[in-house]
Amino acid sequence: MDEIELESNLNGVAYRLAERRDIVDMLAIERDVYEGEVPWTFSHFEHEIVQNKDAFFVVAEIDNKVVGFIGARLTDKGVNIHISNLAVLRDYQKRGIATTLINQIVRLMSNLGKNQMTLEVRRDNTKAQGLYRRNGFETDNLMPNYYEDGADAIWMVKKLRNNVEN
Ligand SMILES: CC(=O)SCCNC(=O)CCNC(=O)[C@H](O)C(C)(C)COP(=O)(O)OP(=O)(O)OC[C@H]1O[C@@H](n2cnc3c(N)ncnc32)[C@H](O)[C@@H]1OP(=O)(O)O
């Protein structure tokens, strides 16, 4: 996507669009935060960062170290946005980094006039669900056996306020 402008520095954390060179660090974050789940591979990230023009990732950096990321992808012919992936290194959690990453996408997509944000999250991931609820997402649907290991997913939706400036 071309029209992306981020608030670049908030509370000592820098936010910028992810590039191909960030994927190694992003894979290390996946390994750090997930236990027993199938994390994204290099080519998943590469597809969303380099090849898919309707998708992008934002990384959070502290002292030039990538400590977290969020992925987003346009859906429904470009009117909605789907959060594809969100993670913050364990040592950097509970400082508001994930909240800021979500808010960056909310602000950006509201300004671009998108209707709603969607995501799926494991039913047993109550920590992430709490974070999403606090940021205005509501549970929309249960998707049984959604993941490869048979776990259920919860589909969550946040309506966006249309802030298009004319
Ligand atoms: C679509 C998907 O990808 S779903 C999968 C989501 N990702 C994961 O589950 C991966 C593993 N988990 C993680 O990477 C992280 O735990 C995340 C992404 C879920 C949350 O990341 P964080 O950066 O810790 O989130 P953030 O700091 O914004 O909020 C987390 C908690 O810290 C609290 N917090 C925020 N700022 C501060 C602060 N300055 N001081 C103390 N606590 C704080 C928040 O209120 C929140 O409280 P809670 O524990 O009661 O829920």
Ligand as a Chemical Component Dictionary entry (heavy atoms), coordinates in Angstrom:
data_LIG
# 
_chem_comp.id                   LIG 
_chem_comp.type                 NON-POLYMER 
_chem_comp.pdbx_formal_charge   0 
_chem_comp.three_letter_code    LIG 
# 
loop_
_chem_comp_atom.comp_id 
_chem_comp_atom.atom_id 
_chem_comp_atom.alt_atom_id 
_chem_comp_atom.type_symbol 
_chem_comp_atom.charge 
_chem_comp_atom.model_Cartn_x 
_chem_comp_atom.model_Cartn_y 
_chem_comp_atom.model_Cartn_z 
_chem_comp_atom.pdbx_ordinal 
LIG C1  C1  C 0 -4.614 -11.430 15.048 1  
LIG C2  C2  C 0 -3.554 -12.063 15.938 2  
LIG O1  O1  O 0 -2.384 -12.014 15.651 3  
LIG S1  S1  S 0 -4.057 -12.785 17.383 4  
LIG C3  C3  C 0 -2.544 -13.192 18.247 5  
LIG C4  C4  C 0 -2.045 -12.068 19.096 6  
LIG N1  N1  N 0 -0.638 -12.309 19.420 7  
LIG C5  C5  C 0 -0.236 -13.144 20.415 8  
LIG O2  O2  O 0 -1.014 -13.714 21.162 9  
LIG C6  C6  C 0 1.270  -13.343 20.513 10 
LIG C7  C7  C 0 1.729  -13.487 21.956 11 
LIG N2  N2  N 0 1.389  -12.284 22.734 12 
LIG C8  C8  C 0 2.006  -11.101 22.527 13 
LIG O3  O3  O 0 2.872  -10.935 21.657 14 
LIG C9  C9  C 0 1.571  -9.954  23.436 15 
LIG O4  O4  O 0 1.216  -10.471 24.686 16 
LIG C10 C10 C 0 0.356  -9.158  22.870 17 
LIG C11 C11 C 0 0.624  -8.746  21.420 18 
LIG C12 C12 C 0 -0.937 -9.975  22.917 19 
LIG C13 C13 C 0 0.188  -7.895  23.748 20 
LIG O5  O5  O 0 1.367  -7.099  23.618 21 
LIG P1  P1  P 0 1.729  -5.939  24.674 22 
LIG O6  O6  O 0 2.679  -5.027  23.997 23 
LIG O7  O7  O 0 2.131  -6.545  25.958 24 
LIG O8  O8  O 0 0.300  -5.226  24.856 25 
LIG P2  P2  P 0 0.038  -3.886  25.682 26 
LIG O9  O9  O 0 1.239  -3.542  26.484 27 
LIG O10 O10 O 0 -0.509 -2.880  24.765 28 
LIG O11 O11 O 0 -1.125 -4.375  26.645 29 
LIG C14 C14 C 0 -0.931 -5.549  27.464 30 
LIG C15 C15 C 0 -1.194 -5.251  28.935 31 
LIG O12 O12 O 0 -0.236 -4.316  29.453 32 
LIG C16 C16 C 0 -0.929 -3.239  30.080 33 
LIG N3  N3  N 0 -0.089 -2.040  29.925 34 
LIG C17 C17 C 0 0.016  -1.239  28.847 35 
LIG N4  N4  N 0 0.902  -0.238  29.096 36 
LIG C18 C18 C 0 1.356  -0.447  30.354 37 
LIG C19 C19 C 0 2.295  0.241   31.154 38 
LIG N5  N5  N 0 2.932  1.323   30.721 39 
LIG N6  N6  N 0 2.529  -0.260  32.389 40 
LIG C20 C20 C 0 1.899  -1.374  32.834 41 
LIG N7  N7  N 0 0.994  -2.080  32.108 42 
LIG C21 C21 C 0 0.730  -1.611  30.877 43 
LIG C22 C22 C 0 -2.222 -3.169  29.313 44 
LIG O13 O13 O 0 -3.237 -2.504  30.039 45 
LIG C23 C23 C 0 -2.541 -4.635  29.173 46 
LIG O14 O14 O 0 -3.059 -5.137  30.400 47 
LIG P3  P3  P 0 -3.604 -6.653  30.644 48 
LIG O15 O15 O 0 -2.399 -7.529  30.888 49 
LIG O16 O16 O 0 -4.468 -6.539  31.848 50 
LIG O17 O17 O 0 -4.339 -7.083  29.411 51 
# 
loop_
_chem_comp_bond.comp_id 
_chem_comp_bond.atom_id_1 
_chem_comp_bond.atom_id_2 
_chem_comp_bond.value_order 
_chem_comp_bond.pdbx_ordinal 
LIG C1  C2  SING 1  
LIG C2  O1  DOUB 2  
LIG C2  S1  SING 3  
LIG S1  C3  SING 4  
LIG C3  C4  SING 5  
LIG C4  N1  SING 6  
LIG N1  C5  SING 7  
LIG C5  O2  DOUB 8  
LIG C5  C6  SING 9  
LIG C6  C7  SING 10 
LIG C7  N2  SING 11 
LIG N2  C8  SING 12 
LIG C8  O3  DOUB 13 
LIG C8  C9  SING 14 
LIG C9  O4  SING 15 
LIG C9  C10 SING 16 
LIG C10 C11 SING 17 
LIG C10 C12 SING 18 
LIG C10 C13 SING 19 
LIG C13 O5  SING 20 
LIG O5  P1  SING 21 
LIG P1  O6  DOUB 22 
LIG P1  O7  SING 23 
LIG P1  O8  SING 24 
LIG O8  P2  SING 25 
LIG P2  O9  DOUB 26 
LIG P2  O10 SING 27 
LIG P2  O11 SING 28 
LIG O11 C14 SING 29 
LIG C14 C15 SING 30 
LIG C15 O12 SING 31 
LIG C15 C23 SING 32 
LIG O12 C16 SING 33 
LIG C16 N3  SING 34 
LIG C16 C22 SING 35 
LIG N3  C17 SING 36 
LIG N3  C21 SING 37 
LIG C17 N4  DOUB 38 
LIG N4  C18 SING 39 
LIG C18 C19 SING 40 
LIG C18 C21 DOUB 41 
LIG C19 N5  SING 42 
LIG C19 N6  DOUB 43 
LIG N6  C20 SING 44 
LIG C20 N7  DOUB 45 
LIG N7  C21 SING 46 
LIG C22 O13 SING 47 
LIG C22 C23 SING 48 
LIG C23 O14 SING 49 
LIG O14 P3  SING 50 
LIG P3  O15 DOUB 51 
LIG P3  O16 SING 52 
LIG P3  O17 SING 53 
# 
